[in-house]
């Protein structure tokens, strides 16, 4: 998500969060488009809002079948990559985040 839609999301996020107290946030990111877009908008606004951001991803376990486990592993790595690109701390929670 780039360009106009990201700028619109950034503006709406700024309007909603500009007066929210608390400056240290953990952003839960699943790896889906909506949570990644929110992370991108918050990362772009963190300086203006004075936020300290970190990224958390919950890996929902190794009790699933092989295909599901592989999907969950890929989602965790995708989110880890976004956090690294944005220079944010990353926290993996759940069975695989022990």
Beta strands, then each sheet from edge to edge (+ up, - down):
strand 1: 24-28
strand 2: 52-59
strand 3: 89-94
sheet 1: 1+ 2+ 3+
end
